[in-house]
Structures are given as C-alpha cells and as structure tokens.
Amino acid sequence: MLSAPLMLTAFGLEAALGWPDWLYRRIAHPVVWLGALISALETRLNRTGFSHHQRYLFGALTSLIAISVALSFGLAISILLPDKLWALGLEALIASSLIASRSLYSHVSAIAAPLILRDLHAARHAVSMIVGRDPSQLDEAGIARASLESLAENASDGVIAPLFWGVCFGLPGIAAYKAINTLDSMIGHRSDRYQAFGGFAARLDDLANLIPARLTGILFAAASLKRSAFTMMFRDARKHRSPNAGWPEAAMAGALGVRLSGPRQYENHQADEPWLNGSAPDPHGTTIRDGLSLYLKAMSLAGLLMAVIALPQMVTA
C-alpha cells in the first residue's frame, strides 16, 4: 500500500470526521485498547518488591509487548487488504483513528471560549482535560500558557509524529508509534512508581519524536511567516526539560510574541522550568485563538507537504 497517499487520506478523514462519539460508545478507541493492555501488564509486572533493575526490565518487556501487538495489528491489515482503491480507503479510515488533529483543536478551543469571557472556573475545568498541572493554581495567563504549550506539544505527538511514521512505514509505522506514545503517557513519568518501570518507554518516546518535534517547530515557524519564530525556536528550544517539546513550543512562543513554559505547579510539587521567549508578555484568552489559527495553518502546510510526497507515488502506481 502506498504510504504517503494513505496518510494523506487518513489525515483528511480525521480532520473532517474525527472519531465519532457513537463509535466510541460502541467500541471505544484503539488507544483505549492499547491503554487497557498496558495497564494490565503494568499491574502484574510493576511490583514494589522488585529491584530498580528488575522493574526497568519488566517495563521494557511491557513496552515491547505493547508495541509488538500494535505493529502486528497494522502489519496484518496491510498484508490482508487487497491492492484496491476501497482497501486504501478502509486502511486510511483505520489509520485516521491514530491521528488527533480534530480532537486537539476541539479541546483547546473549549478552553479559549470561557477564558475570553473571564470564566476562570470553566476554563480551569477545560484545561484540566489536557494538562497534568494543578488547574486550581492557574490564573488567566497560566491557563493560556498551559493551553498553548499543550497545543504545540500535542501537534507534534498527536498529529505530525503519527503522520511522519505513517509516511515512512505505513499503517504498521503509525500503529507502532501510537503504542510508543501511549506507553510514555501512561508509564513514562518521573514518579516513584514509574521512574524505573517507565524508563525504557520514556527514552523510546524521546527517540521516536526526535525528528517530528523539530519538523513541527519548523511548520509552526513557516506558517507564521515570522523570523522571530525561527529565531526563538533555535535559541530557546534546548532550554526545555524535554529534548523535543521545546521545539514546537518555542516556535509558537516566537510566532505569537508571548512567553511560554516557566514555573508551574503540579499536584505534589512545583517545577521551576525556564521561560521560552521570556522577555515577551504573557498570553491571554484571545492569544489561544491566535494559536489555534496558527495551528490550522501549520497543519494545512503539513497536508500540502504530504501531497507533494504522495503525488509521485500516485503517478507511478
């Protein structure tokens, strides 16, 4: 199956349809299935009585099992489906469930609307759906920063990275990446419970996002048509605690002319993170709307790039 046309079709389907609520109510979602598998393995293998080394090895085993299951699922579908146009559509529909461009826009937009109206209670509730920090500690600027940071980072993790690995390796590639990313979300934390068990998953996720994160930053900067976005990305990206998230976040900070990251309060501790574009003012409710506009332009640019890659494959098919 032609991987670039497949991913371009999947991207279009997900942007137009998302994952319908009626379908979720009936069969949940592939990420939920992966999460259930990871949770079952973690419950059995992440024992407090094990040594740090044992927990790391069992965490690596959990990661390899989850990735293998996802990879095998994608590979089986790719092999079994015939080389027909309807099969491309069906495979693209399956792949579209592993992309999150529409849902990401919806979640961030749901924060912007009440924040613009200064309804902090509703805005805090909405932002709690997509970030891990304590929303009760966030003022208007904090909510706006959290929203924009999540938009930038998840544009990479939830959209560009799946598409990148899908273009490279088709449905098996996007399925394997989604397993890696889900593992990192569930067990790749620096807490006592997951420091050892999730260490392998966290490093693997860093590696899988190395190119996509930088590509996402470039897309944001290019879509903004502002030199400051490129300047800020190359100057401040490496200040971020993550080897990858700083690239799209710094590009967005430069593009919007605001500061992002900085100190934030989690449930049990405060993280003193450095600022990105620290001399700029704080964002506010309407800045989220500007960020969403930039996001749409960047994703459109990504679609155009995929179309350029897909065209030669379609012509020679």
N, C-alpha and C positions, 0 to 999 in steps of 0.2 A: 504494500500500500504506500502511496506517495505521502511522505510525512509532512512536508510543508503545506500542500493543499489540504491535507487532513486537519492540521492545526488551524489553518485559516478558517476553514468551515466550522470547526469546533468553537473558535473564538467568536465568530459571528452568531452562532446558535446561542451561546451562553450570554452574549451581550443582549440579544433580543429576548430570550426566554428565561434565562436563569435556571434555577431548579425549582419547579412549581411546588407550591405548598401541598396541593392534593397528592402529588407524587411522593413528597417527603412523608406525609401522613401514612401512606401505604407501605412504602419500602425503605423509609429513612433516606440515607445518603451514603455513597461509598466511603466517605471519610468517617462516618459513624460506624460503619462496619469495620474499618481499619482500627478505629479507636477501641472498639469492643475487643478485638483480638489483642491489641497492645495491652489493654487494661487486664485482661485475663492472664496474659503471660507475666506481666509485672506483679500481679498479686501473688502468683505462685513462685516467682524466682527472685524477687527483691526482698529477701529476708534480713531482718536486723541482726540475726546471729551470724551472718556471713561476714567474712573479712572484706576490706575495701577491694582487694584484688578479685575476689570471688564475685562480688556484686558487679564490678566492671565487666567481667567476662560474661556473666549471665545477662547483663544489659546489652552487651554486644550480640549475644545469641538472640535475644528478643528482637533486636533491630534487624538482624539478618533474616530471621523467620518472617517478620512482617514485610520486609522489602521483597523477599523471595515470593511470598504469596501474591503481592500486588503485581510484581513483574510477570509471574506465571499467568495470572489472570489476563493481563494485557497481551502477553505473547500468544496465549491460546486463542483469544478473539481475533488477533491479527492473522493468525495462521488459518483458522477455520473459515473466516469470511471469504467469499469469492472475490475476485478482482472485477467487481461490478460497481456501477455508479450508486445503486441503492445501498451497497455494502459500505461504500465510503461515507454515505450519509448516516448509517447506523453506527459505524465506528466513531464518526465525528460527534454524534449525539452522546455516546458513552464518554468520550474524551472531554466533552464540554462540562460534564459534572465535576471535573477535576480542576476547573478554572473558576475564579471567584471575582471577575471584574464587576458584574452587575450587583452582587450582594455587597461588595466592598463600597461601591458608590451609595447604595441604599443605606447602609449602616452609618456612614459618615454624614450623609445628608440629613439623617434623622437627628444628628447632634446639632447641626447648623441651625435648623429651624427654631428650636426652643431657645438656643443661645442668643440668636439675634433679637428675640423677644425678651431677653434677660430672665428667662425662666430657668434658673440655675438648677432647681430640683429635677426638672425633666431632662435637662442637658446632662446632669451628672448620671442619671439613670441610663441614658442612651450611651454615654461614653463608657460606662461600666461593662457594656456588652462587647467591647473590642479591646480594652486595655486591662492590664493587671494591677495598675497602681490604685491607691485608695481614692475613689472619686469624691468622698466627703471632704477631702483636704484641698480640692481643686477650686480655684476661683475662675473667673471668665477666661483669663489668659491661660491658666493651666489646662482648662478643658479644651481650648482652641489648640494649644500646643500638642496635647495628647492626641487629638483628632488628626491633626496634620501629620504627626510622626507616624501614627498608625496607617494613615492613607499612603504615605510614602513607602514605609517598610512592607506593607502588605501588597502594594502594587508590584513589588519585586517577588515576594514569597508566594503570593496568591495568583498572580497573573503572568508576569514576564518569565519567571523561572519555570513554571509548568510548560509554558509555550516553548521556551528555549529547549528544554529536554525533550519535548514532544517533536519539535522540528528535527532535532538530532537523531532521535531513536523511535519516533512514532508513539503509538499507544503504550508499548512497554516502557518507554522512557518517561512519559508523563505519569504513568501509574507508579513507577519506582520512585520518582521524585516526590510524589504526593505522600508516599509511605514515609520517606525520609523526613519530610516537613512535619507530618503528623507526629512522628516519633519525637522530634525536637520539641513540639508544642506540649506534648504530654509528659515526657520524662527528661527533657534536656534542660533542667533547671539547676541552679546552684544552691539547692537546699540540702539539708542533712539527708533527706530521703533519696534524693536523686543525684547528688554530687558524683557518686561512683557509678550508680546503675545507668544514669543517662549520659555519662561522659562520652561514650562512643557515638551515640546518636547526635549529640551536640556538635562534635567535631565533624561528623559526616555532613550535617546540615550546613555548617560553615563552608565546607568544601563544595557542596552542591550549589550553593548560592554565590560563589566567588565571582563568576562571570555575570550571571543575571543581575546581581545587585549593581554592578558598575554599569551595565547596559541600561538598567532602569534610570540611574542617575543621569546618564547621557541623554536618554529620551526626555526626561523632565527638563533638563537644561536646554536641549534643542527646541522643544515645544514652546518654551518661554521666550525664545529669541532674545535672551538677555545674557550678556557676557558675564554679569555678576553671578549667574547661576553656575557657570563653569568654574569661575574663579573660586567661589565658595566651596564647591564640591571638591576641587583639588586641594584647597587649603585646609578645610576643616573635617573632611570625611574620616580621616585617620584618628581624630580626637575621640570618636565614639567608642564606647566599650565593645561594641560588636565590630568584627572585621568587615562586615558587609552593610549593615543597616545605615551606617553613616553616609554612604554614597547617595542613595536617593533622598535621605533626609536633608543633607547639606545642600543638595541641588535644589530641593524645594524651598529651603530657607533662603537661598540666594535669589531664586526666581520670584518669591513673594515679598522679599525685603523685610523678613521678620526673623526673630531668633527662635530656635527650637532646641530641644533636649534640655540640658540644665538639671539642677537638683529636682528630685521627685520623691514622693512618699509612697511606699508600698505598705502592705498590711502590718508587717513586723519590723520594718527598717526604712531608713532614708538612704537613697542612693545619690551621692554627690557627683553627678555627671557633668562634664564640661559643656559649655554652650556651643552651639553651631550658629555662626553669624552673630556672635554675642553682642556686638555693638548696635545691632538693629533693635527696633521696638518689638514689644510683644504682639502676637496675633490676637484677633478678637473674632466675634461671631461671623462677620462678613468675610474675614480672611479665609474661613473654611470654604465658603462659596468660591472664592478665587482659587483655592487649592483644588476643589473639585473640577473647576473649569480647566485648570492646568492638567489634571489627571486625564480628563477626556481627550485633550489634545495629544498627550503623550501616548495614550492607548491607541488613538487613531494613527499616530505615527508608527506604532508597533505593528498595527494591522497593515499599513502600507509597506513596511519593510518585509513582512511575511509574504505579501502579494508579489513583491519583486523576487523573492526567493522561490515562490511557488510557480511563477509563470514558466520558467524553463522546464521544470518537471512536468507541467501540464502539457506543454508543447511537444515534448519528446515522448510522452506516454503512449 
